[in-house]
Amino acid sequence: MRLEKPKLFPDNKAFIGVMGLLIVLLSVRLAFLYQEYQAFIHKPFFYTHAEVLLSYSKSKNGKTYQVLKLRSDEGLTFYTTNYQKKDFQHTKVRLQLLPDGRITFWGYLGTFFVKSRIKTIEHLPKTVKDGLLQKVASQHQDGLLGSFYNAIFFATPLDQALREKINMLGVSHLVALSGFHLGILWGIVYGLLLLPYSIAQQRYFPYRHALFDVGLVSIVCLGAYVWFVDFPPSLVRSYAMVFAGWAVLLLGVELLSVTFLTTIVGVLLVLFPSLSVSLSFWLSVAGVFYIFLVLRYTKNIDKRIVTLLVIPLGIFVLMLPVVHAIFGMTTPYQLLSPLLSLLFVLFYPLVMVLHLLQWGSMLDGPLMRIFNLPEGGKEMLLPLWIFGIYLLLSLGAIWSRRLFLAALGGATGYGVYLFV
């Protein structure tokens, strides 16, 4: 008879109590942020310094202008436009913002558009990250591939043309840094450290615990990486889950549960309320939620089959209604997504090594052939009322196998409708 690990909460009453406390704390934080928002939009103007995160040109009515994405010293992230023909790469600007009531509270929490007047432009010195970005890009003749690798290594914005190709392939989750990448990195760091640690442990400190010592170093390394790539929302969620999961494993408490996921999400929303309006954050949460559901109802299946087949196919199918409620682009090549996701587990560490050895272009040919596969697609958005029903079935599946099978059957039927 196998002993089950104790649950994160002793009973439902304790879980509800913690959730209630987190909701109260989040409400208080949002109330203070709403006051800041009201003060912001009612100011006739607002001076700030902001770093330019992204700049690109657009044309309208025969006029060309630049769209800038900036992050201010106060932590605001916003878009603005500018007609100056200047290079805004690696710059910080002092500008006058002209806020108005068209900026919503949810936009204020996330990313919004605001009119502005740029007063001064300061060119920033190149950082270590800039040097690494340049080294990666220099190994590829095609700029699209440089953009791809910098995106999967350093969370930089993806080239627009390549983004469309990747959306058609249904592998956006492989490009946007998330728990998938962090899980691979954890395996690499932990695995590389474990072998020499085990040898030293047997000889010098057999009383030490590898999960604590090696895990602590791995957690610190991953935290430094999340900081280095500037805290993408999906990666913040992933890191919090890795950190909490490591702590829970040390305590011997049940890890793979919806209760654990809900608690982590609640804590993150209290600490970072802006995540509540982050689409990438909620998509990553949905992906982990369905992984937990699949694991819950496949306990009696061989773990190797679950890892290599059931999870990739199951998550692909279960996420179809979620993704197509937001993104309508549909092509038959999206059926390759489960296979490409499996291959990415080997591809990601391999291309890291290749770029370190200055052989980053070795796989450029096969990659470009994959990117060039989809030539067009059709828009097929899932109606919101159907998505609402699917979401209710998914939530009910936490407690009911029948509802899980109903959600899985509905998602499978929707997949047949999309691709057949």
C-alpha positions as a printed NumPy array, in Angstrom:
array([[  0.   ,   0.   ,   0.   ],
       [  1.46 ,   3.342,  -1.086],
       [  1.362,   6.18 ,   1.431],
       [ -0.046,   9.423,   0.032],
       [  1.713,  12.696,   0.676],
       [ -0.11 ,  15.133,   2.985],
       [ -2.066,  17.849,   1.218],
       [ -1.005,  21.49 ,   1.141],
       [ -4.021,  22.352,   3.333],
       [ -5.429,  20.015,   5.992],
       [ -9.027,  20.606,   4.861],
       [-11.194,  22.743,   2.552],
       [-11.894,  25.181,   5.375],
       [ -8.212,  26.118,   5.633],
       [ -7.933,  26.492,   1.861],
       [-11.011,  28.734,   1.695],
       [ -9.635,  30.816,   4.573],
       [ -6.314,  31.399,   2.809],
       [ -8.072,  32.218,  -0.473],
       [-10.331,  34.663,   1.35 ],
       [ -7.317,  36.391,   2.888],
       [ -5.598,  36.636,  -0.51 ],
       [ -8.752,  38.1  ,  -2.083],
       [ -8.942,  40.744,   0.649],
       [ -5.266,  41.631,   0.213],
       [ -5.665,  41.83 ,  -3.576],
       [ -8.737,  44.049,  -3.202],
       [ -6.823,  46.423,  -0.935],
       [ -3.906,  46.583,  -3.374],
       [ -6.229,  47.232,  -6.305],
       [ -8.014,  49.963,  -4.333],
       [ -4.728,  51.82 ,  -3.764],
       [ -3.745,  51.343,  -7.401],
       [ -7.128,  52.692,  -8.497],
       [ -6.497,  55.854,  -6.498],
       [ -3.121,  56.21 ,  -8.236],
       [ -4.856,  55.676, -11.584],
       [ -7.454,  58.365, -10.875],
       [ -4.731,  60.824,  -9.899],
       [ -2.811,  59.964, -13.081],
       [ -5.615,  60.416, -15.619],
       [ -6.829,  63.663, -14.053],
       [ -3.451,  65.359, -14.344],
       [ -3.191,  67.68 , -17.375],
       [  0.349,  66.42 , -17.915],
       [  2.905,  64.212, -16.221],
       [  6.691,  64.319, -16.562],
       [  8.686,  61.12 , -16.328],
       [ 11.806,  59.319, -17.504],
       [ 11.286,  56.094, -19.417],
       [ 13.402,  53.455, -21.094],
       [ 12.529,  52.587, -24.698],
       [ 11.755,  48.873, -24.813],
       [ 10.713,  48.663, -28.446],
       [ 10.421,  50.969, -31.447],
       [  9.095,  50.371, -34.954],
       [  7.787,  52.442, -37.87 ],
       [  4.203,  52.631, -39.14 ],
       [  2.488,  54.61 , -41.903],
       [ -0.951,  56.214, -41.962],
       [ -2.428,  58.678, -44.468],
       [  0.921,  58.959, -46.218],
       [  2.766,  59.874, -43.008],
       [  5.389,  57.705, -41.345],
       [  5.783,  57.733, -37.596],
       [  7.367,  55.641, -34.885],
       [  5.564,  53.59 , -32.269],
       [  7.453,  53.378, -28.999],
       [  6.93 ,  50.984, -26.128],
       [  8.366,  52.394, -22.908],
       [  8.679,  51.616, -19.206],
       [  8.825,  54.6  , -16.879],
       [ 10.806,  54.969, -13.668],
       [  7.468,  54.648, -11.823],
       [  6.928,  51.2  , -13.324],
       [  4.312,  52.164, -15.929],
       [  4.454,  50.379, -19.289],
       [  2.879,  52.233, -22.203],
       [  2.893,  52.926, -25.926],
       [  3.21 ,  56.332, -27.532],
       [  3.905,  57.707, -31.007],
       [  6.573,  60.077, -32.235],
       [  7.255,  61.754, -35.596],
       [ 10.957,  62.44 , -34.971],
       [ 13.221,  60.56 , -37.365],
       [ 15.621,  59.365, -34.692],
       [ 17.041,  56.076, -33.553],
       [ 15.459,  55.15 , -30.234],
       [ 17.356,  51.881, -29.749],
       [ 19.14 ,  51.717, -26.378],
       [ 17.765,  55.077, -25.237],
       [ 16.07 ,  56.595, -22.238],
       [ 13.83 ,  59.614, -22.764],
       [ 12.417,  62.385, -20.65 ],
       [  8.908,  63.019, -21.822],
       [  5.706,  64.801, -20.986],
       [  2.729,  62.455, -20.843],
       [ -0.74 ,  63.784, -21.656],
       [ -3.111,  61.292, -19.979],
       [ -6.884,  61.357, -20.391],
       [ -9.985,  59.34 , -19.525],
       [ -9.565,  57.009, -22.49 ],
       [ -6.945,  55.148, -20.457],
       [ -8.817,  52.432, -18.582],
       [ -7.869,  51.157, -15.156],
       [ -7.04 ,  47.733, -16.581],
       [ -4.913,  49.394, -19.236],
       [ -3.128,  51.362, -16.515],
       [ -2.311,  48.101, -14.737],
       [ -0.98 ,  46.536, -17.925],
       [ -0.017,  48.428, -21.076],
       [ -1.828,  51.495, -22.404],
       [ -1.487,  54.147, -25.093],
       [ -0.883,  57.766, -24.124],
       [  0.007,  60.877, -26.072],
       [  3.333,  62.434, -25.206],
       [  5.999,  64.988, -26.049],
       [  9.622,  63.845, -25.918],
       [ 11.85 ,  66.456, -24.304],
       [ 15.294,  64.832, -24.223],
       [ 16.888,  61.614, -25.453],
       [ 19.708,  59.907, -23.572],
       [ 21.657,  57.088, -25.221],
       [ 22.27 ,  54.251, -22.807],
       [ 25.571,  52.361, -22.642],
       [ 25.44 ,  48.829, -23.948],
       [ 24.866,  46.207, -21.283],
       [ 26.007,  42.61 , -20.972],
       [ 22.611,  41.557, -22.311],
       [ 23.031,  43.788, -25.386],
       [ 26.385,  42.156, -26.07 ],
       [ 24.888,  38.672, -25.8  ],
       [ 22.001,  39.616, -28.09 ],
       [ 24.474,  40.847, -30.679],
       [ 26.618,  37.706, -30.409],
       [ 23.603,  35.459, -30.933],
       [ 22.262,  37.494, -33.866],
       [ 25.694,  37.66 , -35.537],
       [ 25.721,  33.86 , -35.91 ],
       [ 22.794,  33.984, -38.349],
       [ 22.632,  35.487, -41.82 ],
       [ 18.847,  35.739, -41.697],
       [ 17.632,  38.349, -39.207],
       [ 14.481,  36.303, -38.549],
       [ 16.54 ,  33.516, -37.01 ],
       [ 18.501,  35.963, -34.875],
       [ 15.163,  37.305, -33.641],
       [ 13.943,  33.762, -32.916],
       [ 16.96 ,  32.738, -30.864],
       [ 17.087,  35.991, -28.916],
       [ 13.403,  35.51 , -28.101],
       [ 13.836,  31.979, -26.719],
       [ 17.048,  32.853, -24.866],
       [ 16.405,  36.398, -23.603],
       [ 12.648,  37.102, -23.993],
       [ 13.167,  39.847, -26.586],
       [ 10.304,  40.889, -28.909],
       [  9.91 ,  38.641, -31.932],
       [ 10.046,  39.957, -35.494],
       [  6.469,  40.568, -36.708],
       [  6.798,  38.412, -39.862],
       [  8.223,  35.513, -37.866],
       [  5.559,  35.905, -35.167],
       [  2.848,  35.322, -37.771],
       [  4.595,  32.175, -39.018],
       [  4.948,  30.841, -35.487],
       [  1.288,  31.551, -34.734],
       [  0.336,  29.556, -37.828],
       [  2.433,  26.65 , -36.567],
       [  0.762,  26.837, -33.148],
       [  4.067,  26.949, -31.27 ],
       [  3.925,  30.401, -29.688],
       [  4.327,  28.692, -26.313],
       [  7.76 ,  27.486, -27.427],
       [  8.957,  30.999, -28.229],
       [  7.488,  33.024, -25.346],
       [  9.555,  32.165, -22.262],
       [  7.411,  30.247, -19.783],
       [  7.409,  27.308, -17.421],
       [  8.27 ,  24.982, -20.3  ],
       [ 11.636,  26.703, -20.747],
       [ 12.206,  27.102, -17.026],
       [ 11.557,  23.402, -16.497],
       [ 14.203,  22.535, -19.084],
       [ 16.645,  24.99 , -17.5  ],
       [ 15.959,  23.525, -14.054],
       [ 16.741,  20.061, -15.413],
       [ 19.986,  21.293, -16.977],
       [ 21.244,  23.227, -13.937],
       [ 20.141,  20.65 , -11.366],
       [ 21.452,  17.756, -13.459],
       [ 24.861,  19.341, -14.086],
       [ 25.314,  20.18 , -10.412],
       [ 24.012,  16.897,  -9.013],
       [ 26.772,  14.6  , -10.308],
       [ 29.773,  16.441,  -8.788],
       [ 27.72 ,  17.169,  -5.653],
       [ 26.885,  13.46 ,  -5.2  ],
       [ 30.56 ,  12.49 ,  -5.485],
       [ 31.584,  15.127,  -2.922],
       [ 28.611,  14.301,  -0.692],
       [ 29.544,  10.617,  -0.388],
       [ 33.076,  11.534,   0.646],
       [ 32.787,  14.699,   2.725],
       [ 29.217,  15.393,   3.891],
       [ 26.904,  12.341,   3.641],
       [ 24.563,  13.972,   6.158],
       [ 23.599,  16.758,   3.679],
       [ 20.443,  16.658,   1.524],
       [ 21.006,  17.019,  -2.242],
       [ 17.504,  18.342,  -2.887],
       [ 18.137,  21.228,  -0.497],
       [ 21.723,  22.099,  -1.445],
       [ 21.603,  21.563,  -5.208],
       [ 18.036,  22.809,  -5.34 ],
       [ 18.967,  26.037,  -3.552],
       [ 21.776,  26.773,  -6.008],
       [ 19.47 ,  25.924,  -8.925],
       [ 16.747,  28.222,  -7.57 ],
       [ 19.226,  31.089,  -7.23 ],
       [ 20.512,  30.519, -10.78 ],
       [ 16.978,  30.471, -12.211],
       [ 16.068,  33.591, -10.227],
       [ 19.089,  35.393, -11.661],
       [ 17.988,  34.334, -15.143],
       [ 14.424,  35.614, -14.625],
       [ 15.873,  38.941, -13.451],
       [ 18.3  ,  39.035, -16.392],
       [ 15.507,  38.634, -18.973],
       [ 13.453,  41.336, -17.209],
       [ 10.652,  39.368, -15.508],
       [  8.291,  38.224, -18.332],
       [  4.866,  37.581, -16.662],
       [  4.643,  33.918, -17.685],
       [  8.186,  33.336, -16.434],
       [  7.42 ,  35.049, -13.115],
       [  4.513,  32.637, -12.607],
       [  6.718,  29.713, -13.574],
       [  9.546,  30.732, -11.274],
       [  7.164,  31.156,  -8.357],
       [  5.815,  27.651,  -8.986],
       [  9.311,  26.176,  -9.265],
       [ 10.365,  27.904,  -6.035],
       [  7.215,  26.889,  -4.169],
       [  7.36 ,  23.386,  -5.651],
       [ 10.927,  22.957,  -4.431],
       [  9.905,  24.115,  -0.954],
       [  6.874,  21.811,  -0.942],
       [  9.011,  18.835,  -1.998],
       [ 11.379,  19.542,   0.904],
       [  8.381,  19.51 ,   3.234],
       [  7.051,  16.3  ,   1.685],
       [  3.67 ,  17.862,   0.84 ],
       [  1.518,  17.034,  -2.218],
       [  2.742,  19.09 ,  -5.162],
       [  0.737,  18.31 ,  -8.301],
       [ -2.657,  19.714,  -7.381],
       [ -5.001,  22.474,  -8.475],
       [ -4.953,  23.693,  -4.864],
       [ -1.22 ,  24.333,  -5.16 ],
       [ -1.664,  26.167,  -8.492],
       [ -4.516,  28.306,  -7.135],
       [ -2.497,  29.298,  -4.091],
       [  0.542,  30.308,  -6.164],
       [ -1.643,  32.335,  -8.546],
       [ -3.306,  34.085,  -5.613],
       [  0.003,  34.993,  -3.978],
       [  1.404,  36.271,  -7.292],
       [ -1.634,  38.461,  -7.937],
       [ -1.256,  40.035,  -4.497],
       [  2.455,  40.671,  -5.051],
       [  2.097,  41.758,  -8.703],
       [ -1.472,  42.971,  -9.421],
       [ -0.498,  43.841, -13.003],
       [ -0.417,  40.093, -13.727],
       [ -4.216,  40.125, -13.508],
       [ -4.333,  41.761, -16.958],
       [ -1.458,  39.793, -18.502],
       [ -2.687,  37.456, -21.246],
       [  0.565,  35.473, -21.282],
       [  0.25 ,  34.925, -17.523],
       [ -3.283,  33.515, -17.755],
       [ -2.437,  31.334, -20.759],
       [  0.479,  29.849, -18.83 ],
       [ -1.806,  29.272, -15.827],
       [ -4.326,  27.526, -18.104],
       [ -1.596,  25.288, -19.504],
       [ -0.459,  24.203, -16.033],
       [ -4.084,  23.72 , -14.935],
       [ -4.724,  21.251, -17.757],
       [ -1.44 ,  19.462, -17.057],
       [ -2.619,  18.918, -13.482],
       [ -6.01 ,  17.652, -14.716],
       [ -4.372,  15.201, -17.132],
       [ -2.025,  13.936, -14.413],
       [ -4.926,  13.535, -12.01 ],
       [ -6.877,  11.262, -14.32 ],
       [ -3.954,   9.256, -15.721],
       [ -2.412,   8.045, -12.459],
       [ -2.709,   4.388, -13.466],
       [ -0.968,   4.785, -16.836],
       [  2.763,   4.195, -17.252],
       [  4.619,   7.438, -16.484],
       [  6.718,   7.216, -19.648],
       [  3.602,   7.017, -21.813],
       [  2.057,   9.923, -19.915],
       [  5.184,  12.071, -20.313],
       [  5.912,  11.305, -23.963],
       [  2.405,  10.959, -25.372],
       [ -0.532,  11.731, -23.109],
       [  0.601,  15.142, -21.808],
       [  1.726,  16.643, -25.166],
       [ -1.417,  15.454, -26.999],
       [ -3.751,  16.072, -24.085],
       [ -2.59 ,  19.635, -23.425],
       [ -2.684,  20.445, -27.143],
       [ -6.285,  19.264, -27.402],
       [ -7.491,  20.757, -24.098],
       [ -5.921,  24.145, -24.859],
       [ -7.491,  24.417, -28.336],
       [-10.735,  26.084, -27.115],
       [ -8.76 ,  28.416, -24.828],
       [ -6.332,  29.533, -27.522],
       [ -8.982,  29.873, -30.241],
       [-11.197,  31.962, -27.99 ],
       [ -8.424,  34.582, -28.215],
       [ -6.447,  33.847, -31.403],
       [ -8.428,  32.806, -34.449],
       [ -5.595,  31.939, -36.847],
       [ -5.94 ,  28.266, -37.844],
       [ -3.793,  26.115, -40.139],
       [ -3.399,  22.317, -40.469],
       [  0.264,  22.741, -39.531],
       [ -0.798,  23.469, -35.949],
       [ -1.292,  19.702, -35.655],
       [  2.509,  19.493, -35.551],
       [  2.53 ,  21.355, -32.234],
       [  2.688,  18.273, -29.91 ],
       [  5.585,  16.782, -31.904],
       [  7.466,  20.089, -32.057],
       [  6.944,  20.545, -28.31 ],
       [  8.566,  17.17 , -27.634],
       [ 11.472,  17.909, -29.977],
       [ 11.967,  21.287, -28.321],
       [ 13.021,  19.559, -25.078],
       [ 16.134,  18.329, -26.933],
       [ 16.421,  21.323, -29.272],
       [ 16.574,  23.994, -26.529],
       [ 19.694,  22.79 , -24.653],
       [ 21.324,  21.731, -27.943],
       [ 21.101,  25.21 , -29.501],
       [ 22.371,  26.753, -26.27 ],
       [ 25.537,  24.685, -26.569],
       [ 25.834,  25.407, -30.3  ],
       [ 25.639,  29.161, -29.709],
       [ 28.23 ,  28.96 , -26.937],
       [ 30.532,  27.194, -29.413],
       [ 29.77 ,  29.808, -32.108],
       [ 28.015,  27.144, -34.218],
       [ 24.562,  28.658, -33.816],
       [ 23.777,  28.589, -37.551],
       [ 24.036,  24.789, -37.776],
       [ 20.251,  24.266, -37.7  ],
       [ 19.265,  27.376, -39.665],
       [ 18.29 ,  25.44 , -42.793],
       [ 15.835,  23.001, -41.146],
       [ 14.4  ,  25.802, -38.994],
       [ 13.659,  28.041, -41.976],
       [ 11.989,  25.133, -43.776],
       [  9.737,  24.605, -40.755],
       [  8.944,  28.328, -40.466],
       [  8.091,  28.482, -44.184],
       [  5.644,  25.573, -44.058],
       [  2.436,  27.561, -43.424],
       [  1.593,  29.914, -46.272],
       [ -1.784,  31.069, -45.072],
       [ -4.587,  30.307, -42.666],
       [ -8.141,  31.137, -41.791],
       [ -9.641,  33.007, -38.851],
       [-11.785,  30.71 , -36.699],
       [-12.566,  32.283, -33.332],
       [-14.477,  30.259, -30.781],
       [-17.652,  32.113, -29.654],
       [-17.326,  33.373, -26.088],
       [-20.502,  31.633, -24.889],
       [-19.126,  28.252, -25.989],
       [-15.805,  29.063, -24.336],
       [-17.711,  29.909, -21.142],
       [-19.368,  26.482, -21.145],
       [-16.017,  24.804, -21.77 ],
       [-14.456,  26.759, -18.92 ],
       [-17.218,  25.63 , -16.532],
       [-16.718,  22.012, -17.613],
       [-12.979,  22.366, -17.034],
       [-13.467,  23.772, -13.54 ],
       [-15.981,  21.046, -12.739],
       [-13.429,  18.474, -13.908],
       [-11.415,  19.251, -10.769],
       [-13.946,  17.136,  -8.863],
       [-15.599,  14.986, -11.539],
       [-14.062,  12.498, -13.974],
       [-17.243,  12.666, -16.065],
       [-16.894,  16.407, -16.5  ],
       [-13.23 ,  15.94 , -17.38 ],
       [-14.208,  13.459, -20.086],
       [-16.911,  15.867, -21.251],
       [-14.382,  18.708, -21.515],
       [-11.902,  16.425, -23.28 ],
       [-14.594,  15.191, -25.662],
       [-15.719,  18.742, -26.401],
       [-12.153,  19.891, -27.063],
       [-11.508,  16.85 , -29.286],
       [-14.686,  17.524, -31.272],
       [-13.681,  21.164, -31.664],
       [-10.257,  20.05 , -32.903],
       [-11.911,  17.836, -35.536],
       [-14.06 ,  20.815, -36.589],
       [-10.975,  23.032, -36.894],
       [ -8.664,  20.746, -38.812],
       [-10.757,  18.162, -40.683]])
